[in-house]
Amino acid sequence: MSKANKISVIINTYNASQHLQAVVEAVKDFDEVLVCDMESTDDTVEIARQYGCRVVTFPKEGHTIVEPAREFAIHEAENEWVLVVDADEVVTKELKAYLYQRIAEENCPDGLFIPRKNYFMGRFMRCHYPDHILRFFRKDKTHWPAVIHCSPEVDGRIEKIPAKRKELAFEHLANDTIENIVGKTNHYTRYELSRKQDKQYGSMAFLWRPFFRFFKAYILKGGILDGKPGFIKAVLEGYYQFIFLAKKYEQTI
């Protein structure tokens, strides 16, 4: 089989041992599994090597986000096609078969958005589905900018796997506590501020932006069907917007 019909799986890690065994078990039958580790201090690398993964190191010093390591890892992959998997995401057997089926087609797109199932308080969250993420693409047509939470840039045609194909979605094993979410809110809003230095928001934004984010998650995307966890998660979505705006205002005084 030529490299054009092979897939490399990339997993970026830093102290990612909690879910890594389940993650690499699910992808062990791909043509290559490449773990790009940012100098973990736990047993992440040992787990990866136990499963026969190829391990490369990206220095953590001077890097506070994973995106530069993603760009490095993409071009370390041996094969033309790359599937990027987080260290807390499981690839289903159906998704693996689907990807190999697509790359065998003459009209295969250069990139695919893959849906992801997210969980909170032990429940699947309707308000965060399908959460499409661009994680499958041709290596030589892709660049991953060094910006937190950005998507890779693919020079070519991109498609989305339909949301109704739930069997093709990543299973996101992370089940963040409220304490973790609040901590991440502080971290992520800090980077969002740096990206939106030139944007201006009026006083009414303090009302409508948090409310709309809550309304979107709870009503438009079905969080109301997820019981109390759905309500709490929708409130946390609005909270994120409020914290961002409050920090933005704080910079002006």
C-alpha positions in Angstrom: 0.0 0.0 0.0 1.4 3.4 -1.0 1.7 6.2 1.5 -1.1 7.9 -0.3 -3.5 5.2 1.0 -2.1 5.2 4.6 -3.0 7.2 7.6 -0.8 8.5 10.4 -2.5 9.2 13.8 -0.9 12.0 15.8 -1.5 12.4 19.5 0.0 15.4 21.3 0.7 14.8 24.9 1.8 16.4 28.2 1.2 14.4 31.3 -1.6 12.7 29.5 -1.5 9.2 31.1 -5.1 9.4 32.5 -6.8 8.4 29.3 -3.9 7.5 27.0 -4.2 3.7 27.2 -7.8 3.8 26.0 -6.8 6.3 23.3 -3.9 4.4 21.8 -5.8 1.1 22.1 -8.4 2.5 19.8 -5.9 3.6 17.1 -3.3 0.9 17.3 -4.3 -0.6 14.0 -3.7 2.5 11.9 -0.6 2.6 9.7 1.3 4.8 12.1 0.7 6.2 15.6 2.9 9.1 16.4 3.0 10.5 19.9 4.4 14.0 20.1 5.2 14.6 23.8 6.0 17.9 25.4 8.4 16.5 28.0 5.9 14.8 30.3 6.9 14.0 33.9 4.4 11.2 34.4 4.3 7.8 32.6 2.8 9.1 29.3 5.8 8.2 27.2 6.1 4.7 28.8 2.4 4.0 27.9 2.9 5.1 24.4 6.0 2.9 23.9 4.2 -0.1 25.4 1.7 0.2 22.6 4.4 0.5 19.9 3.8 4.2 19.2 6.6 6.2 17.6 7.5 8.9 20.1 9.0 12.3 19.3 9.7 15.2 21.7 8.7 18.8 21.3 10.3 21.1 24.0 7.8 22.5 26.4 10.1 25.4 27.4 8.8 28.6 26.0 5.5 27.1 24.8 2.3 27.6 26.8 -0.1 26.2 24.0 -0.1 23.0 22.1 -0.5 24.4 18.6 3.2 24.7 17.7 3.6 21.1 18.7 0.8 20.1 16.4 2.4 21.8 13.5 5.7 20.1 14.3 4.0 16.7 14.6 2.1 16.9 11.4 5.3 17.2 9.4 6.9 14.4 11.4 4.2 12.0 10.2 5.3 9.4 7.7 2.1 9.2 5.6 0.1 11.5 3.4 -3.0 11.4 5.5 -3.0 12.6 9.1 -5.6 12.1 11.8 -5.0 14.3 14.9 -6.4 12.9 18.1 -6.3 14.5 21.5 -5.0 12.4 24.4 -8.6 12.2 25.8 -10.4 11.3 22.5 -11.3 7.8 21.4 -11.6 6.9 17.7 -14.5 4.4 17.0 -14.1 1.4 14.7 -16.7 2.9 12.4 -14.7 6.2 12.1 -11.5 4.2 11.2 -13.3 2.3 8.5 -14.9 5.4 7.2 -11.6 7.3 6.8 -10.0 4.5 4.9 -13.0 4.3 2.7 -12.9 8.0 1.9 -9.2 8.1 1.0 -9.7 5.3 -1.4 -12.2 7.4 -3.4 -11.0 9.5 -6.3 -13.0 12.6 -5.2 -11.8 12.5 -1.5 -11.7 16.0 0.0 -8.4 17.3 1.4 -9.8 17.7 4.9 -12.7 16.4 7.0 -14.4 17.9 10.0 -15.3 15.1 12.5 -18.1 15.4 15.0 -17.3 14.9 18.7 -19.4 13.7 21.6 -18.8 15.7 24.8 -19.7 14.8 28.3 -20.4 16.7 31.6 -21.4 15.4 35.0 -21.4 11.9 33.4 -23.9 12.8 30.7 -23.7 13.3 26.9 -24.3 17.0 26.3 -26.7 17.7 23.4 -25.7 21.4 23.7 -22.1 20.5 22.6 -22.9 18.2 19.7 -21.8 17.9 16.9 -18.8 20.1 17.9 -17.2 19.6 14.5 -13.4 19.7 14.5 -11.0 19.7 11.5 -8.7 16.8 12.4 -8.3 14.8 9.2 -6.3 16.1 6.3 -3.5 15.8 3.8 -0.2 16.5 5.5 1.3 18.5 2.6 -1.7 20.8 2.3 -2.0 21.7 5.9 -0.6 24.3 8.3 -1.5 24.7 12.0 -1.2 28.3 13.1 0.3 29.0 16.6 -2.9 30.4 18.0 -4.8 28.7 20.9 -7.9 26.8 19.9 -7.4 27.6 16.2 -8.2 25.1 13.4 -5.6 23.9 10.9 -5.5 25.7 7.6 -6.1 23.2 4.7 -5.3 24.3 1.1 -8.1 22.4 -0.6 -11.6 21.1 -0.4 -13.1 20.4 3.0 -16.2 18.5 4.0 -18.0 17.7 7.2 -19.0 14.3 8.4 -22.8 14.6 8.9 -23.9 15.1 12.5 -26.5 12.3 12.1 -23.6 9.8 11.8 -23.0 9.7 15.5 -21.1 6.4 15.2 -18.4 8.3 13.4 -17.9 10.9 16.2 -14.9 11.1 18.5 -15.7 10.0 22.1 -14.4 12.8 24.3 -13.4 11.1 27.5 -12.8 14.4 29.4 -15.6 14.9 32.0 -14.4 18.2 33.5 -15.5 19.3 36.9 -16.8 22.7 37.5 -13.5 23.7 39.2 -11.7 22.6 36.0 -14.0 24.6 33.8 -13.7 27.7 35.9 -9.9 27.4 35.7 -9.9 26.9 31.9 -12.2 29.9 31.6 -9.5 32.1 33.1 -6.8 30.5 30.9 -8.8 30.6 27.6 -10.1 34.2 28.1 -6.6 35.4 28.6 -5.7 34.2 25.1 -8.9 35.4 23.6 -8.1 38.9 24.9 -4.8 38.9 23.1 -6.5 37.9 19.8 -9.2 40.6 20.2 -7.2 43.6 21.3 -8.7 45.8 18.6 -12.4 44.8 19.1 -14.7 47.1 21.0 -17.8 46.1 23.0 -20.5 48.4 24.2 -22.2 48.2 27.7 -25.1 46.2 26.4 -22.7 43.4 25.4 -22.5 42.5 29.1 -26.2 41.5 28.9 -26.7 40.1 25.5 -23.5 38.2 24.9 -23.7 36.0 28.1 -27.5 35.7 27.7 -27.3 34.6 24.1 -24.5 32.1 24.8 -26.8 30.6 27.6 -29.9 30.7 25.3 -28.0 29.0 22.5 -26.7 26.2 24.7 -29.9 25.7 26.7 -32.6 26.2 24.2 -31.3 26.2 20.6 -28.9 23.3 21.0 -31.1 21.3 23.4 -29.3 21.6 26.8 -32.8 21.8 28.3 -33.1 18.1 27.5 -30.0 17.3 29.6 -31.6 18.1 33.0 -29.7 20.0 35.7 -26.3 19.3 34.1 -27.6 20.9 30.9 -28.7 24.0 32.8 -25.5 24.3 34.7 -23.4 23.9 31.6 -25.4 26.5 29.7 -24.9 29.0 32.6 -21.1 28.2 32.5 -21.2 29.1 28.8 -22.7 32.5 29.6 -20.2 32.9 32.5 -17.3 32.5 30.0 -18.6 35.4 27.9 -19.1 37.6 31.0 -15.6 36.9 32.3 -14.1 37.7 28.9 -16.0 41.0 28.7 -15.2 42.0 32.3 -11.5 41.4 31.5 -11.8 43.4 28.3 -13.3 46.3 30.3 -10.7 46.0 33.0 -8.0 46.7 30.4 -9.5 50.1 29.7 -9.5 51.5 33.2 
